[in-house]
Amino acid sequence: MQFTKNDGENLETTGYFDKSLHPRVRLTVKGSRKSIPVAPVVDTGFDGDLCLPVEIAIQLGLELFGRSLVELADGSKRRELSFLGSVVWKNQERPVEIFVTDSEEPLLGSGLMQGQKLTIGYANHFVTIVPDILLNSGKRKKRKSKK
């Protein structure tokens, strides 16, 4: 099932599982220098918008935003630099706060998924993200998937 606007625009984001069985989605990140397509791991434990490896952040030319106190998975807290950028997701560009990390993996956090419904199917290896308003407003339009 796909969720679309009345004009046929697809509002559903479909992701995939990588070889390590991490759920991922594709989006484009924009900075002052360039745009780069990325496939971040969906990380519901990260409450920010986006976390990018240093190498990608440098290529993008992100604007320094400030410092934020972050809590890591081990419970420790530290101040991290945050940057401004934007993402193109669901055919719309939106501003995001980006944290830069020494990790090789970009992360998509729950901050960017506000107002969305995330479904992860581990048994069948699927990831979908749809606007929550489509599910609650009765204005959803169902269309059969093309296979």
N, C-alpha and C positions, 0 to 999 in steps of 0.2 A: 504494500500500500504506500502511495506517495501522497504527501500533502502539498497542495498547490493553491495559489491565489486564483481568483476568478479569471485572470488573464493567462493562466497556464504556467506562470512562473513557479518553479519548484522551490519550496521553502524548507525542504528536508536536506540535512547534511548527512551523507553516508560515509562512514569510516571503514576501517579494516583492522585486522590483527596482524602484527608483524611476526617474524619468526620466533621471537621470544614470548609470544602471546600477549603483547601489550596492545591495548586498544588505541588507535590513532585516527586523527582526522586531518584532512588537507586544508590549508589556508595560505594566504599570502600576507607576509609582513612587510610594511613599508616604513622606511626611514627617510632621512633627508638626502641620502645618496642614491639609494636604489630600493627595489622591491625584490623579495626573495620568497619563493614557495617553500613552505616547511610542512612537516607532518608530525606535530607534537603528540606525545603520549597524553591521553586523557587522564588527568590526575585529580580526582575528586577530593583528595586530602589537601590540595593546594588551593587556598582561597583567593589567590590573586588572579590576574588575567592571563599572563603569559610569562614564561621563563625561557630564556634563550642562552645557548652557549656563547661564550665570549667571541669566538670566531665569526659567528653570524652577526652579532651585535655590532662588531667593528665594521663589517661590510655594509651594514644598513646605514650607519651614521646616525645613531639615535641621539636624541636630545636629553641631557641630564635633567631629571625632574626633582630629585631630592634623595633623602635617606628614609627608609622605613624599617621599623622593627618587625622582624619576621621570626616565626617559630618553626624550627626544622622538625623533621619526622621523629628525631630522637628526643624532642622536647626542649632542646636548647634554644636560646633566643640570641639574635644578634642583629645589628643594624646593617642593612644592605643598601647599595645604591640602586635607585630606580630610575627608569628612563621612559620617555614618551615616544610612542610610535603609533602606528595604526595597523589594523588588519583588514583585509578584504575577505569577508566571510558572508555567505548567503547573498552574494552579489551586492553587498553594502560595505562601505568603508566606515570603520568606527575606531575612535581613539582608544588606546589601551596603555596601561602601565605595564612596563616590561622590567623584569628582574633579570640580571645577567649572572650566569653561573659558570663554574669551571667544568660542570658536567657536559657530556657530549649530547645529552638528550634534551630537546626542547619539551616543555610541559605546557599543556592547556589546562588552566585552572578553573575552578567553579565560578570565579568572578566573571569570566567571559561568558559563562553559560547561564547567567541569571536570566530568568524569563523563558528558559528553554526546558524541554523534557529530554533527558539523556536516557537512552536504552542501550544496554550492553548485553549481548547474547553470547555468553561464553560457550554454550553447547554448540551453537551454529556459527560462531565467530562473526558476529555482525555488530555494528555500531551505528546508531541513528540519533540525530539531534533535530528536534522540531520545535518551533515556537509553542510555548505552553498555551498561549491564547487560542491557538487553533484547536486544542484539545478541550478547552473549557468553555468556549464561546458558542459552540454549536454551528460555527461558520466554516467548519472544515469541509474540504472537498476531497473525496476519495477518487483515486485513479489507479488503475491496475498498472503494475510495474511492467516494463518491457523486458522480456527475457530472451 
